[in-house]
Amino acid sequence: MQLSHILNNHYIHPILGHSLSSENCLKLDFSVKNKVLEQLDCSNPSEFNNYIQNLLTLAHKSYGIGGYNEHRVIYQDKNLFNSTNIEERCIHLGIDIWVAAQTAIYAPLEGKIHSFQDNKGHGNYGPTIILKHQLDDFTFFSLYGHLSKKSLEPCIQNKIIRQGEDFANIGDYPENGNWAPHLHFQLILDMQGLEGDYPGVCSLKDRETMLQNCPNPQLLLA
């Protein structure tokens, strides 16, 4: 049974505490089609954040959102995604919600803390929490990246997180991997033995396989 079918029968709590819709969200484009990015220093979180905030102000929106299965150019300056030994990673596997630092994050479903850690390094997740969910005998995981360091303080493996519980906060740079403040939200079917981390970006070669294991997180965005 597919996850989408299972979730149709369950209430989803808004991840920011209130609904995200076209009324308050602006879809942002960080793909190769956005030529404006060529003029930006995307490695500078302050400059990048100003770019996002200007777009939101002009559109009269509160949140920037998007990125699932997007072929992005904003990773080209980050060694984490580019190496002479591996194929460039450029396909985004989650949804980003661009919002102010310290914004509270609420559990969309009840789950247990599967794992957590501070994934340090320029361009990385920074503080990350992964929840394990079980619905109708179906197990899957949700990943929350670019959090504040204080979000990890109360974390204990297998700790129950109730649906609607305020369990984390958006981090600011540089503690969040040196990004403009946002939440990287990702669904994962099989953690493949990993803990505290899972790739949020993959190569073009691995795109199909990784997207099958990481379904569209829009399923859990109410």
C-alpha positions, 0 to 999 in steps of 0.5 A: 500500500502506498504512503499517499493512500494511508495518509489520506485516512489520517489527520495531518497537523500543520508543521508550522502550527497553521496551514500552508497554502497559496495564500501565505506561501510563495513557490521559490525557484532555485533550479538551473532555470533561474538565471538570477541566481547566477548574479548572487553569492549563494554561499553568503547566507545573509545575501541569500536570505535578503534575496528570499525576503525581498521576493516574499515582500514583493509577493506579500507572502510569509513563507517561501516553499518548494524544491522537491525533485528540483535540479538546483544550482545553489550547491555548486559552491559547496564541497559537500555536494561536489567532489572529484571522486563522486558525481555532482549531487544536484537533485533536491529530495525534500521540501524547503520552507524558508521562514525566520530563525527560531520558528517552532516546528510541530510534529505532523504525526505522532512518532518516535525519535529515530535519531538525531545529530549535528551534521556540521560543515558548510552546506550540511544539515546542521542540527537534524532530527529524524522521526519514525512513524508507524501508521496501519502497519506501515513504517516511514521516517520524516527528517527535519534539517537546519534546526537550532542547536537547542532543538537537540538538547531534549532529544532521546532516542525512541522518545515519543513525539505527540502529534502537534507537539512543538519539538524543534525550532528553525536554526540560524546561520552558521549553526544550521549549516550556514544557510539562510534560515529554513527547514529542510523537510524530507520523507524517507521509506528506508533509512538504509541503516543510517542514523541522524543523517540521510542524503537530502540531495542526490546525483542525476544518476541516482535520481529515480532510485532516491525519489522512490525512497523519498516520496514527495513531502507535500503529503505531510504538509497541511 
